Amino acid sequence: MKNVISIRPATATDCTTIAALGKQTFVETYGEVSPKESLDQYLKAKFSPEKIAEELSNPDERFFIAFVDEMPVGFTKLRYDRIPKNLSNKKAIELERIYVLREHQGSSVGKELMNRCKEIAKSEKFDLVWLQVWQDNHRAIQFYQKSGFVIYDTAIFNFADIKHKDYLMRFDLYL
């Protein structure tokens, strides 16, 4: 039997679930390449249930949770309040996070979350979706490129006390 993937908008009651998914996926992705102190500092700042609850209450931030057979396995976060570097003349929405538990990567969960983000961007008449990704996260970059995103610039990401070089990527909705 095929696993059933479903996606729904997150609500205020989902803050603990999103925080747990965020922590686990972040550690799975960056735990082996990050100093423990920096990792712990970042997780505490970004993935506490209180921080997620604050973000869920912000109308400029929207979360969607992905489930496989009713178990939460990933989420995405869209932001309406940031202007992308060198694209201020475009109506753009940021895909700030798209996190899927490692055991479910490659099983269409990320693709379904990405499709949902693109559908929302189109329905709300955005010109493009943009994101920022660490230059050394080759798996994510490959996923974004397969999803139609292109690298258009670079930026710096402050990860606790470390500065990472990131790519800025975009997906143009109307070419």
N, C-alpha and C positions, 0 to 999 in steps of 0.2 A: 504494500500500500504506500502511495506517495504521501510525503509529509505535506500538510496544508499550511501555506504561508498566509498570514493575514496581517494587515496593518491598520492601526487606528490612531486618531489624534490622542495625545497624552492629556491627562487631566491632573488636577492638583493632588489627587490620591496616588499618582504614579511616581512621586518624587523618590521614594525609597527604591523602587524598581529601577528607575533610570540611573540613580546614583550607583547602585550595585553593578549594573551593566557597564556604566562608564568606567568605574574602577577596574573591573575585571578585564575589559577589552584594552584599556590603556596599559595595564600591566602586561598583558599578553603581547602587546605590540612594542612597548618601549622598556619593559622591565629589565631585560638583559643588557640594554645599551645605555641605561641611565644610572647615575649615582643614586643609591638608595635614599639618601637624605633629600635630594632634589625631587625624586619621584614621590616620596611621602609628602613633601611640602605641596607639590602640585595637586596630588590627589585630594588632600585636605581642603585646599582652596577651591577646587573646581567640582568635586564630586561628593560633597556632603549633601545629605537630604535637604538641609536648610538652604544651601546654595541652589540646588535644583528647584526647590519650591519657589525661591525668589525669581528664578528665570521663568518658571511656568506661569507666574503671575504677571509677567511683563508682556504686554500686547505686541511688542516688537520681536518676540521670540516664540517660535512654535516648535513643538516636539511631536514626533510620531514614533510609535513603538511597533516593532515587528515581532510577530509570534510564529512559532512553528508548533503546530498541534497544541495551541493554547499556552505554550510556554514562551515567556519573553526571551528573545535571543539577540535583539539589536534595537537601535533607535537612531533617529536622525533629528537634527536641530537646524531650523532655518532662522535667519536673522534679517529683519527688515530695516535696521537702523544704521547700517554701516555702508559707507561709500567706498567702493573698491579703488585701489591705487590706479591712477591713469585711466579710469573709466567713469569719471564723474559726469560725463555727458550721456550716460546710458542709465536706463531704469534697471537696476540690478538687485538681485536677492542673493544673500550669502548662504551657502551650505556650510555651516560652521562645523558640524559633526555628522558623520555617518559611521556608526560603530556597530560591528557584528561580532559576536563571540567567535573565537577562532574555530571551534568545532562546526560552526555553521557557515564559515566562509567558503565560497565556491558552490553553494547550494541554492543560488538565486535570491537569497534574502537581501544582500546588498543591492543587487540589480532591481529588485522590487522597491526597496526604499528609494533608490535613485530615481526610478520611474515616477514614484509618487511626488518627489520634489520637483521634477520637471513638469509634471501635470499641474501642480499648484502654481508654479511660476508662469506657465502658459495661461492658465485660467485667470490669473491676476494681472495679466498683460505686462509682464516683465520682459525686457529685451534679452537678458542673460542671467545665468546662474554662475556665481564665482565661488572659489574656495582657495584656501591656503593649505599647503601640505609640506611637511618636512622633506627636504631634498634627498635624504637617505631612506625614506620610506618607499622603497621601490615597488613593493606590492600594491600599495595604495595608488601610487602614480600610474601604474599599469592599469589598475581598475578604472581610474578616472579617464585615462586615455581611451580605453575600450568603451567607455560610456560617452565618448565624444568630446571630452574636455581637451583643451590645448593649453600649454604653458605660455603665458604672455608677459610675465615679469617675475621679480623676486622680492622677498621681504625678509625681515628678521622676526623671529618668534621668541619671546622670552619664556623659557621653560624654567621656572623657579629662578635660580641664579645663573642659568646657562642661556646663551644666545644661540639659537639654531638658525641656519639658513634655510628658508622655505621657498617653494615655488608658489606663484599665484597662477591659478588656472581658471579658465572660463569655458562656458558652454553657451554659444549663441543660439537663442531660440528661433530667431527669424533671420535667415540669411538671404 
